[in-house]
């Protein structure tokens, strides 16, 4: 909390969102993941960007344009797409929560503001639309960092499955809500996916999940 590099990165995240979510530990983990991944070949991908709090902090921290990497930023930029909610999530009121958050500005629906925020960097691609439909627009063949934060299970698992073979050995996968209370379907979906591949996901005290590509 007193490290100038951390403070500068965190403040850039607050600038992007216009709000301090007090995500101190979650951003710390995100910066660790990004710094670790920066030493590996491959680009960065974030599925579920919203205003770009974490990705902006990371790009500021790494002096992004000098990394030689591209950051792919995928989001509907209009809240959760109901077509891809599981039955459990539908019955749990996820759609209504999403609509409320779009209405009160928790979820951004202003993609022009998002583009303006990221205009500071040149090596960035903003992709609007619903996952999994937009995943084919990621043309990178090597990925070193993948952050997944879509607040619904089916697109999250689809993104990890689609991109898995492109993740380089040692690539970092950070799952935003994996162990967070109230997001059980996401954990269940990821656990099933991981079990089928004999892979272990670490539950972090922040509520995040951490996976390193073997």
Secondary structure, 3 states (H helix, E strand, C coil): CCCHHHHHHHHHHHHHHCCCCCCHHHHHHHHHHHHHHCCCCCEEEEECCCCCHHHHHHHHHCCHHHCCCCEEEEECCCCCCHHHCCHHHHHCCHHHHHHHHHHHCCCCCCHHHHHHHHCCCCCEEEEECCCCCCHHHCCCCCEEEEEECCCCHHHHHHHHHHHHHHEEEEEEEEECCCCCCCCHHHHHHHHHHHHHCCCCCEECCCCCEEEECC
